[in-house]
Amino acid sequence: MEELEKYGNELQTYLEDVVSKEEPSQLYEPIRYILSLGGKRLRPVLTLMTCDFFEVNYTKAIQAALAVELFHNFSLIHDDIMDNAPLRRGKETVHEKWNLNTGILSGDAMLILAYRLFEEYPAEMFQDLAKLFSKTALEVCEGQQYDVDFETRNDVTLDEYITMIDYKTAVLVGAAMKMGAIVADASQNCQESIYQFGRNLGIAFQLQDDYLDAFGDPQTFGKQVGGDIIANKKTFLYLTAIKNSSVSEAEELTQLFSIIPKDPHDKIASVKDIFVRSGAAEAIKDEISLYTQRAYDVLNGIKINEENKTSLRTFGNWLMQRTV
């Protein structure tokens, strides 16, 4: 989406300098490495965009946007360790390129660096940003724990799954946008509404990610396609397939999700076939549309000009049609 380029380019100029220290290199080089991998940078871009759309110079939100990006990448380093993931954005994960201890410590340092960026703001704004950041960071940890817990549970419900992705992914999208509104000194009502817009869009975003994990193109997705299937993750696709399948198909799917074969190719193919035949692949598309529309419904009541509302709708549509 071309409109996002100005925010992304501005962010990149600051991101290159956000880790200024060189030593110890074993601590800071992995941070520079994961930041250099790029990615969509959607969350910090949303911080800048929101500030801009509330008619305040978006460069004032740079420090908050950088904090969001550092925190997001901190969580990715630790998620990759917990998932034993070999690839991130098509490249080696930090713990694979270096080692487990380096991944943990460099991730911790990123979290601390993120907090320090809020020190650039006036006292009252610093307090609002830090409180939101702390609340969000804890919720992300809670979402990650739910995700881990679900791996050993056989009674996970769809509602529980939505709660998990809300905490693990969506709250940070909402917080990123609210930070832009805080820096722009928007009203409390507008701050909360843009947060809810981002949170609903974040749920839709994660559901789209779940769909692409199973059905995406390995050349564009950037992660290992079928990674959730290999790890036996009980995603929306899995839970819906179990719910909608015949007894025999449900038993087959349950059995497939109890094994981790050396060559996962056949397992991935069999699971994807059940996802399609059970209607789960179509159901997740409907759910993506549902949460995207909820975001748009909230957007209608936010006090920004119609041109900016149209831009946010266009962004939402682009986000849900992505292949990466």
C-alpha positions as CSV (number, residue, x, y, z in Angstrom):
1,M,0.0,0.0,0.0
2,E,1.8,3.1,-1.3
3,E,0.3,5.5,1.3
4,L,2.2,3.6,4.0
5,E,5.6,4.2,2.4
6,K,6.1,7.6,3.9
7,Y,5.6,6.3,7.4
8,G,7.7,3.3,6.8
9,N,10.6,5.3,5.3
10,E,10.5,7.8,8.1
11,L,10.6,5.0,10.7
12,Q,13.5,3.3,8.9
13,T,15.7,6.3,9.2
14,Y,15.3,6.3,13.0
15,L,15.3,2.5,13.4
16,E,18.8,2.3,12.1
17,D,20.0,4.4,15.0
18,V,17.8,3.0,17.8
19,V,20.5,0.6,18.9
20,S,23.5,2.9,19.2
21,K,25.7,0.7,21.4
22,E,28.1,-1.7,19.8
23,E,29.4,-3.7,22.8
24,P,28.9,-6.3,23.9
25,S,28.4,-7.3,20.3
26,Q,26.8,-10.6,21.3
27,L,24.0,-8.6,22.9
28,Y,23.4,-5.9,20.4
29,E,24.2,-7.6,17.1
30,P,21.2,-10.0,17.3
31,I,18.9,-7.0,18.0
32,R,20.2,-5.2,14.9
33,Y,19.9,-8.5,13.0
34,I,16.2,-9.1,13.7
35,L,15.4,-5.4,13.0
36,S,17.2,-5.6,9.7
37,L,14.9,-8.4,8.6
38,G,12.3,-5.9,7.8
39,G,8.8,-7.3,7.9
40,K,5.6,-5.4,7.4
41,R,6.3,-3.0,10.3
42,L,2.5,-2.5,10.5
43,R,2.3,-1.7,14.2
44,P,4.7,1.2,14.3
45,V,3.4,2.5,11.0
46,L,-0.1,2.5,12.5
47,T,1.2,4.6,15.4
48,L,2.5,7.2,13.0
49,M,-0.6,7.1,10.8
50,T,-2.9,7.5,13.7
51,C,-1.0,10.6,15.0
52,D,-1.1,12.0,11.4
53,F,-4.8,11.3,11.0
54,F,-5.5,13.3,14.2
55,E,-3.8,16.2,12.5
56,V,-0.6,16.3,14.5
57,N,2.8,16.0,12.8
58,Y,3.4,12.2,12.8
59,T,7.2,12.6,13.5
60,K,6.2,13.5,17.1
61,A,5.1,9.8,17.5
62,I,8.4,8.4,16.2
63,Q,9.7,7.4,19.7
64,A,6.4,5.6,20.5
65,A,6.4,3.9,17.2
66,L,10.0,2.7,17.7
67,A,9.0,1.3,21.1
68,V,6.2,-0.6,19.5
69,E,8.5,-2.1,16.9
70,L,11.2,-3.0,19.5
71,F,8.6,-4.7,21.7
72,H,7.1,-6.6,18.8
73,N,10.5,-7.9,17.8
74,F,11.3,-8.8,21.4
75,S,8.2,-10.9,21.5
76,L,9.1,-12.6,18.1
77,I,12.5,-13.6,19.4
78,H,11.0,-15.3,22.4
79,D,8.1,-16.8,20.5
80,D,10.5,-18.3,18.1
81,I,12.5,-19.9,21.0
82,M,9.3,-21.3,22.5
83,D,8.1,-22.6,19.1
84,N,11.6,-23.9,18.2
85,A,11.0,-22.1,14.9
86,P,13.9,-22.2,12.3
87,L,12.8,-19.3,10.2
88,R,11.6,-15.7,10.7
89,R,10.8,-13.6,7.6
90,G,12.6,-16.3,5.5
91,K,15.8,-16.0,7.5
92,E,17.4,-17.9,10.4
93,T,15.8,-17.0,13.7
94,V,18.0,-15.4,16.3
95,H,18.4,-18.5,18.5
96,E,19.3,-20.6,15.4
97,K,21.8,-18.0,14.1
98,W,23.4,-17.5,17.6
99,N,22.2,-19.6,20.5
100,L,19.4,-20.0,23.0
101,N,20.9,-17.8,25.7
102,T,21.7,-15.0,23.3
103,G,18.2,-15.0,22.0
104,I,16.8,-14.7,25.6
105,L,19.1,-12.0,26.7
106,S,18.9,-9.9,23.5
107,G,15.2,-10.1,23.6
108,D,15.2,-8.9,27.2
109,A,17.4,-6.0,26.2
110,M,15.0,-5.0,23.4
111,L,12.1,-4.8,26.0
112,I,14.2,-2.4,28.2
113,L,15.2,-0.3,25.2
114,A,11.5,0.0,24.2
115,Y,10.6,1.3,27.7
116,R,13.4,3.9,27.6
117,L,12.0,5.4,24.4
118,F,9.0,6.8,26.2
119,E,11.3,9.0,28.3
120,E,11.4,11.4,25.3
121,Y,7.8,12.6,26.1
122,P,6.5,15.1,28.6
123,A,5.7,13.7,32.1
124,E,1.9,13.3,31.7
125,M,2.2,11.8,28.2
126,F,5.0,9.5,29.3
127,Q,2.7,8.2,32.1
128,D,-0.2,7.5,29.7
129,L,2.1,5.8,27.2
130,A,3.9,3.7,29.8
131,K,0.7,2.6,31.5
132,L,-0.7,1.5,28.2
133,F,2.5,-0.2,27.3
134,S,2.8,-2.1,30.6
135,K,-0.9,-3.3,30.3
136,T,-0.4,-4.4,26.7
137,A,3.0,-6.1,27.4
138,L,1.4,-8.2,30.2
139,E,-1.6,-9.1,28.1
140,V,0.7,-10.3,25.3
141,C,2.5,-12.5,27.9
142,E,-0.9,-13.8,29.0
143,G,-1.9,-14.6,25.4
144,Q,1.4,-16.4,24.9
145,Q,0.7,-18.5,28.0
146,Y,-2.8,-19.4,26.7
147,D,-1.2,-20.4,23.5
148,V,1.2,-22.7,25.3
149,D,-1.6,-24.1,27.5
150,F,-3.8,-25.0,24.5
151,E,-1.1,-27.3,23.2
152,T,-1.8,-29.8,25.9
153,R,-5.6,-29.3,26.2
154,N,-8.2,-31.2,24.2
155,D,-11.2,-29.0,25.2
156,V,-10.2,-25.6,23.8
157,T,-13.2,-23.7,22.5
158,L,-13.4,-21.2,19.7
159,D,-14.2,-18.4,22.1
160,E,-11.1,-19.2,24.1
161,Y,-9.0,-19.2,20.9
162,I,-10.3,-15.8,20.0
163,T,-9.4,-14.5,23.5
164,M,-5.9,-15.9,23.0
165,I,-5.2,-14.2,19.7
166,D,-6.8,-11.0,21.0
167,Y,-4.2,-10.9,23.8
168,K,-1.3,-12.3,21.9
169,T,-1.7,-10.2,18.8
170,A,-4.6,-7.8,18.7
171,V,-4.0,-5.8,21.8
172,L,-0.7,-4.6,20.5
173,V,-2.3,-3.4,17.3
174,G,-4.8,-1.5,19.3
175,A,-2.2,-0.1,21.6
176,A,0.0,1.0,18.7
177,M,-2.9,3.1,17.3
178,K,-3.9,4.4,20.7
179,M,-0.3,5.6,21.3
180,G,-0.5,7.7,18.1
181,A,-3.8,9.2,19.4
182,I,-2.2,9.9,22.8
183,V,0.8,11.7,21.2
184,A,-1.8,13.7,19.1
185,D,-3.6,14.6,22.3
186,A,-6.9,13.2,20.9
187,S,-9.9,13.0,23.2
188,Q,-10.3,10.1,25.6
189,N,-13.3,8.9,23.5
190,C,-11.2,9.0,20.3
191,Q,-8.3,7.2,22.0
192,E,-10.5,4.4,23.1
193,S,-12.3,4.1,19.8
194,I,-9.1,3.9,17.7
195,Y,-7.9,1.3,20.2
196,Q,-11.0,-0.8,19.6
197,F,-10.7,-0.3,15.8
198,G,-7.1,-1.6,16.0
199,R,-8.0,-4.4,18.3
200,N,-10.7,-5.8,16.0
201,L,-8.5,-5.4,13.0
202,G,-5.8,-7.2,14.9
203,I,-8.0,-10.2,15.5
204,A,-8.8,-10.3,11.8
205,F,-5.1,-9.9,11.0
206,Q,-4.2,-12.9,13.2
207,L,-6.9,-15.0,11.7
208,Q,-5.6,-14.1,8.2
209,D,-2.1,-15.2,9.5
210,D,-3.6,-18.5,10.6
211,Y,-5.1,-19.0,7.2
212,L,-1.9,-18.2,5.4
213,D,0.1,-20.5,7.7
214,A,-1.9,-23.4,6.2
215,F,-2.7,-22.2,2.7
216,G,-0.1,-19.4,2.0
217,D,2.6,-19.4,-0.7
218,P,6.0,-20.4,0.8
219,Q,7.7,-18.0,-1.5
220,T,5.8,-15.0,-0.2
221,F,4.7,-15.9,3.3
222,G,8.2,-15.6,4.9
223,K,7.6,-18.3,7.5
224,Q,7.4,-22.1,7.2
225,V,4.0,-22.9,5.7
226,G,2.3,-25.5,7.8
227,G,4.2,-24.5,10.9
228,D,1.1,-24.5,13.1
229,I,0.1,-27.9,11.8
230,I,3.6,-29.3,12.5
231,A,3.5,-27.9,16.0
232,N,-0.1,-29.3,16.6
233,K,-1.4,-25.8,17.3
234,K,-5.2,-25.7,17.9
235,T,-6.0,-22.8,15.7
236,F,-9.4,-21.6,14.5
237,L,-9.0,-23.9,11.5
238,Y,-8.4,-26.9,13.7
239,L,-11.1,-26.2,16.2
240,T,-13.7,-25.5,13.5
241,A,-12.7,-28.7,11.6
242,I,-13.1,-30.8,14.7
243,K,-16.5,-29.2,15.4
244,N,-17.8,-29.7,11.8
245,S,-16.2,-33.0,10.8
246,S,-17.7,-36.4,10.9
247,V,-16.7,-38.6,13.8
248,S,-14.2,-40.5,11.7
249,E,-12.6,-37.3,10.2
250,A,-12.4,-35.7,13.7
251,E,-10.7,-38.8,15.0
252,E,-8.3,-38.7,12.1
253,L,-7.5,-35.0,12.7
254,T,-7.0,-35.7,16.4
255,Q,-4.6,-38.5,15.6
256,L,-2.7,-36.3,13.2
257,F,-2.3,-33.7,15.8
258,S,-0.8,-36.2,18.3
259,I,2.3,-36.8,16.2
260,I,5.3,-34.9,15.0
261,P,6.7,-36.9,12.0
262,K,10.3,-36.5,10.8
263,D,8.9,-35.6,7.3
264,P,5.7,-33.5,7.9
265,H,4.8,-33.2,4.2
266,D,2.1,-35.9,4.2
267,K,0.7,-34.7,7.6
268,I,0.3,-31.1,6.3
269,A,-1.4,-32.3,3.2
270,S,-3.8,-34.5,5.0
271,V,-4.7,-31.8,7.6
272,K,-5.2,-29.2,4.9
273,D,-7.6,-31.6,3.1
274,I,-9.7,-32.0,6.2
275,F,-9.7,-28.2,6.8
276,V,-11.2,-27.8,3.3
277,R,-13.7,-30.6,3.4
278,S,-15.0,-29.6,6.8
279,G,-15.6,-26.1,5.7
280,A,-13.1,-24.7,8.2
281,A,-11.1,-22.9,5.4
282,E,-14.2,-21.0,4.4
283,A,-15.3,-20.4,8.0
284,I,-12.1,-18.6,8.9
285,K,-12.6,-16.3,5.9
286,D,-16.0,-15.4,7.2
287,E,-14.6,-14.7,10.7
288,I,-11.9,-12.5,9.1
289,S,-14.7,-10.5,7.4
290,L,-16.7,-10.3,10.7
291,Y,-13.9,-8.7,12.7
292,T,-12.9,-6.4,9.9
293,Q,-16.4,-5.1,9.7
294,R,-16.5,-4.6,13.5
295,A,-13.4,-2.5,13.1
296,Y,-15.1,-0.4,10.4
297,D,-18.2,0.0,12.5
298,V,-16.1,1.6,15.3
299,L,-14.3,3.7,12.8
300,N,-17.6,5.4,11.8
301,G,-17.8,7.2,15.2
302,I,-14.2,8.5,15.4
303,K,-13.7,12.2,14.9
304,I,-11.3,12.3,12.0
305,N,-12.0,13.5,8.5
306,E,-13.7,11.3,5.9
307,E,-10.7,11.1,3.7
308,N,-8.7,9.6,6.6
309,K,-11.5,7.1,7.4
310,T,-11.5,6.0,3.8
311,S,-7.7,5.5,4.0
312,L,-8.1,3.3,7.1
313,R,-10.8,1.2,5.4
314,T,-8.5,0.8,2.4
315,F,-5.7,-0.2,4.7
316,G,-8.0,-2.8,6.4
317,N,-9.0,-4.2,3.0
318,W,-5.4,-4.4,1.9
319,L,-4.4,-6.1,5.2
320,M,-7.0,-8.8,4.8
321,Q,-6.1,-9.5,1.2
322,R,-2.4,-9.9,1.8
323,T,-0.4,-13.0,0.9
324,V,2.6,-12.3,3.2
